[in-house]
Amino acid sequence: MIEMKTCKDFCDHLSDYLEGDIGEKECELIKEHLDKCPPCELIFRSLRKTVDICGKGVSAGIPEEVRIRLKNFLREHCGKT
């Protein structure tokens, strides 16, 4: 079970949430956090929109190395909130 006490907790699980790689209870915790935290809600909307745009413009999947680097970047920068 994940914890959702801080914005860093949210950011740590954001990619998994967008990819559908977490359970129902964890999804509820993320939704609750989004309802209460406008900065994280903005991050979520921006990232979701970016993923949608990239998905329409790129026929191949994101290379594993790039996906890992993106997750690490988000964790590092979201951890400052």
N, C-alpha and C positions, 0 to 999 in steps of 0.2 A: 504494500500500500504506500502510495506517495503521500507526502505532506505538502500542504499548500498554505504555509504560514507567511511566506514573504514573496516579494516580486521575483526574487532569484529562484525560488522554488517553481514559480510559474514558468519562468524562462527556461529552466532546466528541462521542462517537460513539454514545451510548446511544439517542438518539431514532432515528437511522438504523438501529440494530440492531433496535429494537422494530418499526420499520416495514418491515423486511426489505430495506432499501436499501443493503446492503453485501455484499461477496463472501464466499465460503465461508471463505477464509483469515482474513479480518477477523473473521468470526463465531467462529472457533476461538480467536483471540487474546482476544476479549472473554470467551468461556467460560473460558479459562485464568485470566484476571484475576479473574473472579467466584469461581472455585474457591479462589483464594489471598487474597482480600480481603473479609472479612466486612462492613466498612462499605459497600463498593460493592455487594455482594450484597444488602444491606438496601435501598439506594437503588433498585436494579433491581427487586426484588420489590414495593416500595411504588409505584413508577411504573407497573409492569405492572398491578398491581391497580387503580390509579387509572384507567388507560386502559380496563381492562375494565369498571369501574363506569360510567364516563362513556359508554362505547360502548353500554351497555344502557339508559341513561337519556336519551340524546340521539339523535334520529332524523337530524338534519342533521350534516354534517361540521363539524369545527372550522374557523372562518374562518381564512384564510391569515394575517392580521395577528396573530391570537391564537396560532396555531401558532408563528410566528416569535418572538413575545414570550416564549412558554414556553421555546423552545429557548435563547434568549439568557439568560433567567433561570437555567436549569439550568447553562448553561456558566459563567456568572458565579459562581454559588454553589458549584458542584462544583469550581471552580478553586482553592478555598481549601484543598482536602484535600491 
